[in-house]
Amino acid sequence: MITPPIFEFSLQPHILLFNNKQGANLEIPCGYVDIQAKSIYSDDIDEAGIERLILQIEDIIESNKQLRLIKDSVITHDQLLMQVSAIFFNAKQNISITEMEHGFNNFIDHLSHYNYVITRDKINIVTYFVFVRELMHHLQIQNIGFMQK
């Protein structure tokens, strides 16, 4: 049985990067700052802002057909994943799709609480969280892991 390649990704302020073990690279000129600018219009995180984030991220995923090659597991070195994990997943290094869905639903159900936890200067954490959730959801990624550089 052949093990599918593990993809590595990085969501940076103005670019999204993917690569695999075979050396294939994909750069998408849209990072978390760009996604936020088109989605978050107020200091508070609200359902409308989350919905705009989701729509923006879905558009990025659906318009880049190469992303459909990504399956099963992905890893990242992004510190933002560890910040997401610290807030929503008890600082786990690996997050399953089931845990991601549960964490995301909990986030939506308790938005008013998270507005106190995640201040405007940390909105990139929310954007990253929603991005990773949408990536896992749409590409059927089963696990995302953090690896130190």
N, C-alpha and C positions, 0 to 999 in steps of 0.2 A: 504494500500500500504506500502510495506517495503522499507525503505530508505537504499540504499546501504551504506556499511561502508565507512567512510572517512579514507583514508590511510595517514599516515605521512611518509615523507621520509627525508633523509639527505644524501647529496653528500659531503663527506669529502675528505681530501687529498688522502687517500688510501683505502677507503671503501664506499660502497653505502648501506644504510640501509633503509628498509621499515618495517612498522608495521601497524596493524589495531586495531580498538577498541576491537576486540575479543582477542587480545594478540598474534596474529600470527606475527612472525618476519622473515625477510629475510635479510641476509647479503651477499653482493656480494663483493669479494675482488678486487675492482677496483674503485678508486676514481678519482677526477679531475686531480691530479698530474700525475697519471698513464695514463690517456687518453691523456693529453697534451704531455707527453713524446713520445707517439707513433704517434702524429699527427702534432704538430707544430714544424717546423724545422728552422724558421727564426725569426728575431725580429719583422717583420711586419706581420700583419694578412692579408693573401691573400685568394683568392677563393680556391686554391688547399689545403691550410691548413684547411679551413672550410669544404671542401669536405672530407678530411681525418678524421676530427672530427666527421662528420655525420656518415661516414662508421663505425668508431670505436664504436660509441654510438649505432648505429643500431645493430651491432654485439652483444653488451652487452644485449640489450633489447630482441633480437630474440633468444639468446641462453639461456635465463632464462624464461622458460615457466610460472613460478609462477607469473611473472609480469603481465601476461594477466588477472589476477584477479582484477587488479587495474583499476577502472573505475570512471567516473564522476568527483570527486573532490579529491584533495590532499592538504595537508598542510605541511609546513616545518617551522623550527625555524632557518634555515640557514641564517646567515647574508649576504651571497653571493646573495641570492635572492633579498634582499633589495638593494644591490649595483647594480644588474641588473636592478631592477625596477627604481632606481634613474636615470640611464643612458638612459633607453629605454622606460619607462612607467610613467614618471612624479611621481615617488615614490608611486605608487599605492600599496595597501596591498593585493589586489586580482586581478589576471590577467586571463581573459578569453582566450579560444583558439583562438578566432577571433583577439583579441588584440595581442596575442603572434605571430600569423602568420603575422599580419601587421607589428609589431615591427621587426620581423626577416627579412621580405622582405625589409624593410627600411634599416636595418643593411647591408644586402648584397648589396643593391643599392648604399650605401654610405660608402663602406669599407674604402676608402682613408681618409675620415673624421674621422672615428672611430679609425684609426691608430694614430691619434693625441690625441684623447680623452682617449683611453685605451693603456697605455704604456706597455712595455714588463713585467714589474713587476706586472701588473694587468691582465695578460692573463687568469688567473683563472676565471675572470668575464666572459670572452668570452666563455670559456669551459663550465661554469655553464649555461650560457644563451642557448648555442646550445644543451646542455644535456636536459634542461627543455623543450625546443621546441620539440626535438625529442621524449621525453617521452610523452608529450601531443599529438603529432601528431600520434604516433604509437599505443598508448593505448587508444586513443579517450577520453582523459581527458578534461573535459570542463572548469575546473577552478582550478587554483593553488593559494593558499593563504599563507601569512606569518603570523605567530603568535609569539609574544614575549614569551620567557620562563619565 
